[in-house]
Amino acid sequence: MRRAGALILIAAAVAAIALAESSSRSQPRSFAPRFSVLPNSGKVFIGNRLQFHTALVGATQRGDVRWSVVGPGSIDSSGLYQAADIPTTADIVADAGSGVTDSVSVASVKPPLPGQPLLLSTCYEDGTINVHDARSRALAGAFSVGGRTAGIAVDARARRAVFAVDSQLMAVDLTSMRWRASVPVAGARFSEVALLAFGYFATTDNLAEPGHPGVRVFRINSSGVPILVSSVAAGETPEGIAASDGGRTFFVTSINSNEVMRFKLDANGRVAQNGSARTATRPFGVAVDPIHHLLFVADNDTATLSGSRANPGLEQFSLPSMRRIGNIMSTGSTASLPLGVAVDLSTSRLFVTNEGLADVAVFALPSLHRIATLPVALTPWLPFVDVQHHRLYVPNARANSISVYDTRSLRPVAAAVPTCTYPTSVAMYGGT
């Protein structure tokens, strides 16, 4: 009996220990809150502004974050830092209360040297433009303009980049990194931008309704300010835009009208529609192959919108007739959500970003035989091809990065380039 009793006591003790261990494993562990300021290593061009924000994990943020700066420059209550007019450094401090703080260093830097090749990217979420050295992919500097930055186009001759920000077009002098904004256009939300002939720029307005202005044409005056010159209706929700014929002709996709339209520009900036074609559901990205006389449209259709009839994919049209060739081609699956399209004339390849699959479908031209699938990151947006250097750049909106591939080998060139928040457009300037 004594031995039996002792065994019972030992078994009970072991069971209690096991129960306690199981209970401790089932209880959530507590971690110290993690509070950080982003970007965690800032570079802002002298005389410009840079937007900072905070991330708090493991606790509930109470009240407003209090911002302060140690060193040159100033910062407002939203975390927008105004840099000094000379190269210098400062510390940005964010205080969330209850002893939760973080700080980062920010450098005010001169504009890049003339001739330096630049990779420009716009970030929709925080209104910031990143400028990277295209050779090393290191951040050369950045600046924030407020609002939501979208499409971007570069006029290399004028050493200027133009980008869309809400209802305004903004022009930045790439030698000084100073920018000027157009007068806001009431009721508009500008999206993609294209460089046209005669120094004009066109931007789509994805809030436009049928019969109302959906494309605005701007010129840059002698003071560097974008001035509205003309406008033209482009269906409901114009989005994608692609220029051809030296910028005298351009094509626009209308998402909710299921249509792609062709427009002609004259030397006075006036625009007239001179062609159209019906598309499948939600045409978004558009690109032109002038060698094979083809027009490509990515249909961003989804089962959420179309149910069992959803048919996302790639369409091709002959030019100049704008007649559709064949049927819609799949770019991956019914969940692919194809978004952007880019043509590389040097390798006769077509690149389509699949928003839903986080990859890029690669097709040979003009056969449209699919030759590769390139993995990227979350929510790849508008692809950009640097023909001169054989590079494909893909901004990954929800990964805050840019993937870089060699367009000949279809291999990654380097690790993804980190960016500001929600990058959607990329462009190149300069370099040899």
C-alpha positions in Angstrom: 0.0 0.0 0.0 2.8 2.4 0.8 4.5 1.8 -2.5 1.2 2.1 -4.4 0.4 5.3 -2.5 3.9 6.7 -3.3 3.4 5.9 -7.0 0.0 7.6 -7.0 1.6 10.7 -5.5 4.5 10.7 -8.0 2.0 10.3 -10.9 -0.1 13.2 -9.6 3.0 15.4 -9.3 4.0 14.6 -12.9 0.5 15.3 -14.1 0.5 18.6 -12.3 3.8 19.6 -13.8 2.6 18.6 -17.2 -0.6 20.5 -16.7 1.3 23.6 -15.6 3.6 23.4 -18.6 0.7 23.0 -21.0 -1.1 25.9 -19.4 2.0 28.1 -19.7 2.3 27.2 -23.3 -1.3 28.0 -24.0 -1.0 31.4 -22.3 0.0 34.2 -24.7 3.4 35.6 -23.9 3.8 39.3 -23.4 6.3 41.2 -25.4 7.5 44.8 -25.0 5.9 47.1 -27.5 8.0 47.8 -30.6 7.8 51.4 -31.7 9.7 52.7 -34.7 10.0 55.7 -37.0 9.9 55.2 -40.7 11.8 55.7 -42.9 14.5 54.3 -40.6 17.3 56.0 -42.5 16.2 59.2 -44.3 17.8 61.2 -47.0 16.0 64.4 -48.2 17.2 66.8 -50.8 18.2 70.2 -49.4 15.4 72.7 -49.1 12.7 69.9 -49.5 10.4 68.1 -47.2 10.2 64.4 -46.2 7.3 62.7 -44.6 8.0 60.5 -41.5 5.5 58.2 -39.8 5.5 55.6 -37.0 4.7 51.9 -36.6 3.6 50.5 -33.2 3.4 46.8 -32.6 2.3 45.1 -29.4 0.4 47.9 -27.8 -2.4 50.4 -28.4 -1.2 53.8 -29.3 -2.9 56.5 -27.2 -3.2 60.0 -28.3 -1.1 61.8 -30.9 2.6 61.1 -31.5 4.7 64.2 -30.6 7.3 65.0 -33.1 10.5 66.9 -32.5 13.8 67.5 -34.3 17.3 67.7 -32.8 19.5 69.7 -35.2 18.7 71.8 -38.3 15.3 71.9 -39.9 11.8 71.7 -38.5 9.0 69.2 -38.2 5.2 69.6 -37.9 2.6 67.7 -36.0 2.1 65.2 -38.8 5.8 64.2 -39.1 6.6 66.3 -42.1 10.2 67.4 -41.9 11.4 70.5 -43.6 15.1 70.2 -44.4 17.7 73.0 -44.3 19.1 74.6 -47.4 22.6 73.1 -46.8 23.9 69.6 -46.4 23.5 68.6 -42.8 22.1 65.9 -40.5 19.5 65.9 -37.8 17.6 63.5 -35.6 13.9 63.0 -35.9 12.3 62.0 -32.5 8.8 60.6 -32.1 7.2 60.3 -28.6 4.1 58.1 -28.3 3.8 58.7 -24.5 4.3 56.4 -21.6 8.0 56.3 -22.3 7.6 54.9 -25.8 9.9 56.7 -28.1 12.1 56.2 -31.2 14.5 58.4 -33.2 16.2 58.2 -36.6 18.8 60.2 -38.4 18.0 62.2 -41.5 20.5 63.7 -43.9 19.9 66.7 -46.1 21.8 66.0 -49.3 22.6 67.8 -52.5 20.9 66.8 -55.8 22.7 64.1 -57.8 25.6 65.0 -60.0 24.7 65.8 -63.7 24.8 62.7 -65.8 24.2 60.3 -62.9 21.5 57.8 -64.0 18.5 57.9 -61.7 15.7 55.5 -60.8 12.6 57.5 -59.8 9.6 56.0 -58.0 6.4 57.5 -56.7 4.7 56.2 -53.5 1.0 56.6 -53.4 0.5 56.2 -49.6 2.8 58.8 -48.2 3.2 61.3 -51.1 7.0 60.7 -51.4 9.2 60.4 -54.4 12.4 58.3 -54.0 15.4 58.9 -56.2 18.0 56.1 -56.4 21.3 55.8 -58.2 20.4 53.5 -61.0 23.8 51.8 -61.0 24.2 51.0 -57.4 20.4 51.2 -56.5 21.4 53.2 -53.4 19.1 55.9 -52.2 20.3 59.3 -53.5 17.6 61.3 -51.8 13.9 61.8 -51.5 11.2 64.4 -51.1 7.5 64.5 -50.1 4.8 66.6 -51.7 1.7 65.7 -49.7 -1.3 64.0 -51.2 -1.1 60.7 -53.1 1.6 60.4 -55.8 0.8 58.2 -58.7 2.0 58.1 -62.3 5.4 59.6 -63.4 6.9 60.5 -66.8 10.3 61.9 -67.6 11.4 64.5 -70.3 15.1 63.8 -70.5 15.8 66.7 -72.8 14.3 69.2 -70.4 15.8 67.3 -67.4 12.4 67.2 -65.8 10.0 64.6 -64.3 6.3 65.1 -64.1 4.1 63.2 -61.7 0.4 63.1 -60.7 -0.6 64.0 -57.2 -4.4 63.9 -56.5 -5.9 66.7 -58.6 -2.6 68.3 -59.6 0.4 67.7 -61.9 3.8 68.4 -60.4 7.0 69.1 -62.3 10.4 68.6 -60.7 13.7 70.0 -62.0 16.0 66.9 -61.9 19.1 69.1 -61.6 17.9 71.0 -58.5 15.2 68.6 -57.2 12.9 71.6 -56.7 9.3 71.2 -57.9 6.3 73.3 -58.9 2.6 72.3 -58.9 -0.3 73.0 -61.3 -3.5 74.6 -60.1 -5.7 71.9 -58.7 -8.4 70.6 -61.1 -11.7 70.4 -59.2 -13.2 66.9 -58.9 -10.2 65.2 -60.6 -7.9 62.4 -59.3 -5.0 62.1 -61.7 -3.5 58.6 -62.2 -1.1 57.7 -65.0 1.1 60.2 -66.9 2.7 60.1 -70.4 5.2 62.4 -72.2 3.7 63.5 -75.5 5.2 65.4 -78.5 6.0 69.1 -78.5 6.8 69.0 -74.8 3.2 68.2 -73.6 2.2 65.8 -70.9 -1.1 63.9 -70.6 -2.6 62.5 -67.4 -5.7 60.3 -66.9 -8.4 61.2 -64.4 -9.8 58.0 -62.9 -12.7 59.8 -61.4 -14.0 60.9 -64.8 -17.5 60.0 -66.0 -18.7 59.4 -69.5 -18.9 62.6 -71.6 -16.7 64.5 -69.1 -13.0 65.3 -69.3 -11.0 62.2 -68.6 -7.6 63.1 -70.0 -5.9 66.5 -69.3 -3.0 67.8 -71.4 -0.4 70.1 -69.7 2.6 72.1 -70.8 5.4 73.4 -68.5 5.8 77.1 -68.6 9.1 79.1 -68.3 8.8 79.1 -64.5 8.5 75.3 -64.4 4.8 75.3 -63.6 2.5 72.8 -65.3 -0.3 74.7 -67.1 -3.5 73.0 -68.2 -3.9 73.4 -72.0 -6.7 71.1 -73.1 -8.9 68.1 -72.1 -10.9 65.4 -73.7 -13.5 62.8 -72.6 -12.2 59.3 -72.3 -15.1 57.2 -71.1 -15.7 56.2 -67.5 -12.7 55.8 -65.2 -9.8 56.4 -67.6 -6.6 54.8 -66.3 -3.9 53.4 -68.5 -2.1 55.6 -71.0 0.6 54.8 -73.6 2.1 57.1 -76.3 3.4 56.2 -79.8 4.4 58.0 -83.0 6.8 60.2 -81.1 4.1 61.2 -78.7 1.7 62.5 -81.4 -0.6 59.5 -80.7 -1.7 58.0 -77.4 -4.0 55.3 -76.2 -6.1 55.3 -73.0 -8.0 52.5 -71.3 -11.3 53.2 -69.7 -11.9 50.7 -66.9 -15.6 51.0 -66.5 -16.5 51.6 -70.1 -14.6 48.5 -71.2 -12.9 50.4 -74.0 -9.5 51.4 -75.3 -9.4 54.7 -77.2 -6.9 56.4 -79.5 -6.2 60.1 -79.6 -4.2 62.5 -81.8 -2.3 65.5 -80.5 -1.5 68.6 -82.5 1.2 71.2 -82.0 -1.1 73.5 -80.1 -1.9 70.8 -77.5 -5.4 70.1 -78.8 -6.5 66.5 -78.7 -9.1 64.6 -80.8 -10.2 60.9 -80.6 -9.6 59.0 -83.8 -10.2 55.4 -82.9 -11.5 53.0 -80.3 -12.1 49.3 -79.6 -14.3 47.4 -77.2 -12.4 45.3 -74.6 -13.2 42.7 -72.0 -13.8 43.7 -68.4 -11.7 46.3 -66.6 -9.0 47.2 -69.1 -6.1 48.7 -67.1 -2.6 48.5 -68.4 -1.8 49.4 -72.1 1.3 49.2 -74.2 2.3 49.7 -77.9 4.6 47.6 -80.0 5.3 49.9 -83.0 7.5 47.4 -84.8 4.9 44.7 -85.1 2.0 47.2 -85.1 0.3 45.8 -82.1 -1.6 47.3 -79.1 -1.8 45.3 -75.8 -4.3 45.7 -73.0 -4.4 43.9 -69.6 -7.9 43.1 -68.4 -8.0 43.3 -64.6 -11.2 41.3 -64.3 -12.0 39.4 -61.1 -14.5 36.9 -59.8 -15.5 39.4 -57.2 -16.8 41.6 -60.0 -17.8 39.2 -62.7 -18.5 35.9 -60.8 -18.1 32.8 -62.8 -17.8 34.9 -66.0 -14.5 36.5 -64.9 -12.0 36.4 -67.7 -8.8 38.2 -66.7 -6.0 38.2 -69.2 -4.2 39.9 -72.1 -5.8 41.2 -75.3 -4.0 42.3 -78.5 -5.2 44.6 -81.2 -3.8 45.3 -84.7 -2.7 48.8 -85.6 -3.9 51.1 -87.1 -7.2 49.2 -87.5 -7.6 48.6 -83.7 -9.2 45.2 -84.5 -8.8 42.6 -81.8 -6.6 39.6 -82.7 -7.8 36.2 -81.4 -9.1 35.6 -77.9 -8.1 36.8 -74.5 -4.9 35.2 -73.4 -4.4 34.0 -69.8 -1.5 35.5 -67.9 -1.7 32.9 -65.1 -5.1 32.0 -63.6 -8.5 33.4 -62.9 -6.9 35.0 -59.8 -4.1 36.7 -61.7 -5.5 40.2 -61.8 -3.2 41.4 -64.6 -2.5 45.1 -64.2 0.5 46.6 -66.0 2.0 46.0 -69.4 5.4 46.9 -70.8 7.1 46.2 -74.2 10.9 45.7 -74.6 11.7 46.3 -78.2 15.3 45.4 -77.8 14.5 41.8 -76.9 11.0 41.5 -78.5 9.4 40.7 -75.2 6.2 41.7 -73.4 5.9 41.9 -69.6 2.6 41.7 -67.7 2.4 42.2 -64.0 -0.1 39.9 -62.2 -1.4 41.8 -59.2 -3.1 38.7 -57.7 -0.2 36.3 -58.2 2.8 38.5 -57.3 4.6 37.6 -60.5 5.3 38.9 -64.0 4.3 36.9 -67.1 6.8 37.1 -70.0 5.7 36.7 -73.6 7.7 36.6 -76.9 6.8 39.1 -79.6 5.0 38.9 -81.9 4.0 35.2 -81.3 2.9 35.9 -77.7 4.3 32.5 -76.7 4.7 32.6 -73.0 8.4 32.0 -72.1 8.7 32.7 -68.4 7.1 33.7 -65.1 9.2 36.0 -62.9 8.4 36.0 -59.1 8.2 39.5 -57.6 6.5 40.6 -54.3 3.1 41.7 -53.1 0.9 43.6 -55.5 3.2 44.4 -58.4 2.0 47.5 -60.2 3.2 49.3 -63.4 6.3 47.7 -64.9 9.0 49.9 -66.5 11.6 48.8 -69.1 14.9 50.5 -69.4 15.8 49.5 -72.9 19.2 51.0 -72.9 20.4 49.0 -69.9 18.2 45.9 -70.4 16.4 46.3 -67.0 12.9 45.5 -66.0 11.7 47.4 -62.9 8.6 46.3 -61.0 7.2 48.4 -58.1 5.7 46.1 -55.5 3.0 48.3 -53.9 2.3 46.2 -50.7 5.9 45.2 -50.2 7.4 48.7 -50.4 10.0 47.6 -52.9 11.1 47.4 -56.5 12.1 44.2 -58.1 14.9 44.4 -60.8 15.4 41.8 -63.6 17.7 41.6 -66.6 15.4 41.6 -69.7 17.8 39.3 -71.6 18.6 36.6 -69.1 15.3 37.1 -67.1 17.3 36.8 -63.9 17.1 39.0 -60.9 19.8 41.7 -61.0 20.0 42.2 -57.3 17.9 42.1 -54.1 14.7 44.1 -54.2 15.2 47.9 -53.7 13.4 49.2 -50.6 11.1 52.2 -51.2 8.7 54.5 -49.5 5.1 53.4 -48.8 3.1 51.8 -51.6 5.1 52.4 -54.8 3.1 52.2 -58.0 5.2 53.9 -60.8 8.9 53.9 -61.8 10.8 55.9 -64.4 14.5 56.4 -65.5 16.5 59.5 -66.2 20.0 59.9 -67.7 23.0 57.6 -67.6 25.1 55.9 -70.2 
